[in-house]
Amino acid sequence: MHEIIGRNSELKILQKALEEMENGRGNTIVIEGEHGVGKTYLCEVFEEYCTSKGVPFFSANAKNCEMERPYSTFSQILDSIRSAHNQMVPLGLTPFFNHREVVEIPDLRVAQSFLYEKVYNFIKSINEGQGIVLFFDSVEWIDASSNGLLHYLAMKARQTSILILCTFTPEDILVNRNERVKDTLFALANEKLCTRVRISNLTREDTIELVKLYLKNSTKQTGEKIYEITRGNPQLIKNVCELIERNPKINLYELTPDMLKISYDTKFSGLGGRAEEIARIASVIGNAFDMQTMSRLTQKNEEELLEYFEELIAYEVIEETDEGYMFKTPLVRAYFYSKIPDNQRTELHRTVAEYIARSIPRKEEEVNKKIYQLAYHYYHGKQYELALRYLLRSAELAYEQYGFEQSLEFLKMADMCADNIGNMFVKLEIKTKIGDIQYGLGNFEEATKIYSSMLNEQIAMSDGKVYSELNRKMGMLANLRTEYWEALKYYEKALEVAKNSKHIYEIAMAHRGAGYIYLRLGNWRKALDEYMQAMGMADKVKDPLLTGIIFLEMGNIYNMRGNLEDAIMHYTMAIKNLTNAKNYLDIARAFCNMGDVYVQKEDYSTANEKFALAIDYANKTGNESFLQWVEVNRGFALIKMGYIDDARKKCYAFIETCRANKNRFGTARAFRVLGWAEREDKHYMEALEFFNLALEILESLAVPYEIGRELYDIGLTYEKMDEMEKARSHYARALEILSSIGAGYYTKKLKIKLGRE
């Protein structure tokens, strides 16, 4: 094992974490410190320890990755696992949303969680029971997609045998402005999902010991002087010792700490002019480059280039890798890149782009491998028409790979290209995509700004379909803010525009949106009227998917009104149409809601059958979050059938998922089922606690039907406790809410409870 000095306490923290991981309690450890303090070295020592224990250890260095390529950092980890275990890695999955979306813009957070869950299960399966260590070196350079996946795995690690290590250098954030990873680390610390280990410089005594390793016949006096010069930074200690070895007659007393803080200007001042030029050209290519590309760009043969590369390696500008060469650090690359005059830099980017374009076979698969590089170089080469083409394709590929944040960045660059070439039609399409992704990621304020700005653009107003869609999207966003009357205005405008442009599909969607708002307002008569008009339009376009969705949502209204047989009939029609459309997600939703109807009818056996069918279809979608939602709702039936512990387990697992996805409504539903479980076990105080937690969430979300049901459950629990005054008080509140929105089933039950019928 490597010699380790002054880091025994930190190593013990890692060893203890490994022991806990082997017992099923994983963790995320962030090792933080300045450059040269020994963070990576500590992890290398720990890797040897893990290997001696037979625990798989896989690593990735984020500095070596392309920040613009989705999951670039994580791919290193997964490639290592694949090589070691000869297994397929679950990246590049078939996009989850493989049917035309009718109701809303896809919730990209759910899609991303689906991918994250697949990766998590894959990693967990590698060494089930014994554990696995994932090491992310220089995490401050991680790409945006890997950052999101890292956050997800860190939340899951506590529940299983996964230990995640990250090294982090805070000052690098000032250079690369990677605020996402900074926010992630803060969130993990705030949620108590990680252990932060701060590594300081070595003590005087440890410095003396380390100097003895580097310098034979070193005296204590030499070690103390080196400590004063380096302040105990291990990398600086090594540098000074190497300096002494090269020049034994050096006078240590003439060295000062400031003299060791060499700027890049000073450090690279001895480079020959041609070697520096080679470094500048290489910096345009990226962090990594190969001999063939450099030879083409510099018009030099490999023998000449090797001479310059050797000089650059000697000055620690670059280093050799298995694939070619790469800069020592991203900061070194940035230094040489900044030295290139703007005009020359633009020209070099063009040359690189043209070389890549000429050198790749004209096959889509091969072009896609270089698509991000082509987009980057054409963009910085100011060849905006070509850049626009490759940026839009890059955005599409990143989206398909669930790299939604990177897709956004490509689209923003494409928007600037469209501006430069004056293509307003493409610009409108790009802005729509940006708005849709922001919406799908839950960035509703950003989406509102984009859609709102587009509403005032003449080019959008001139296209009836586009303008109607924009108003619908604004209506959807107003609904999310619970500004229901504002939402109605947008849907009415969408309807007006759609009618004027005779766009039947948009007319149907505008009616459907208005129907949903009236449902939220509790005006179910108006809601049904809007849905009936939407149905008429759906019949004209002969779209089974749209027809199925409308039947489904009408069934929800009848369900809430207590017209249970009508609800079952509409759900049955929804399933028939959705089956023709092969929309498994909404088929699952229809069966799940049908199960809820049978729970109300207290036919728990049939309810369980419907929930089981919902689970079958949810499994076909691969949507883990929705599958858990169905399983939680099945809990109502399972509890009444005596399977209380099964229902509890599903609820607690779903609460973790909801926490990751920030799904408050889902959390409220899990709390309600847990309340049922505790009440069935006659643990009434615990039941009340869960019901009140659910009520608090639902009141903040302003969902009257669910609030009324929760108040009913609380009242029923107090009744079972023989606290009739409290029971009647909650029944009365529930009746006031539910009768006002026409919830007939519960209204009738509550009137009987209160002796009013």
Buried (B, 14 or more C-beta within 10 A) or exposed (E): EEEBBBBEEBBEBBBEBBEBBBEEBBBBBBBBBBEBBBBBBBBBBBBEBBEEBEBBBBBBBBBBBBBBBBBBBBBBBBBBBBEEBEEEBBBEBEBBBEBEBBBBBBBBBBBBBBBBBBBBEBBBEBBEEEBBBBBBBBBBBBBBBBBBBBBBBBBBBBBBBBBBBBBBBEEBBEBBEBEBBBEBBEBBBEEEBBBBBEBEBBEEBBBBBBBBEBBEEBEEEBBBBBBBBBEBBBBBBBBBBEBBEEEEEEEBEEBEEEEBEEEBEEBBEEBEEBBBBBBBBBBBBBBBBEBEBBBBBBEBEEEBBEEBBEBBBEBEBBEEEEEBBBBBBBBBBBBBBEBBEEEEBBBBBBBBBBBBBEEBEEEEEEBBEBBBBBBBBBBBBEBBEBBBBBBBBBBBBBBBBBBBBBBBBBBBBBBBBBEEEEBBEBBBBBBBBBBBBBBBBBBBEBBBEBBBEBBEBEEBBEBBEBBBBBBBBBBBBBBBEEBBEBBBBBBBBBBBBBBEBEBBBBBBBBBBBBBBBBBBBBBBEBBBBBBEBBBBBBBEEEBBBBBBBBBBBBBBBBBBBBBBEBBBBBBEBBBBBBBEBEBBBBBBBBBBBBBBBBBBBEBBEBBBBBBBBBBBBBBEBBBBBBBBBBBBBBBBBBBBBEBBEBBBEBBEBBBBBBBBBEBBBBBBBBBBBBBBBBBBBEBBEBBBBBBEBBBBBBBEEEBBBBBBBBBBBBBBBBBEBEBEEBBBBBBBBBBEBBBEBBBBBBBBBBBEBBEEE
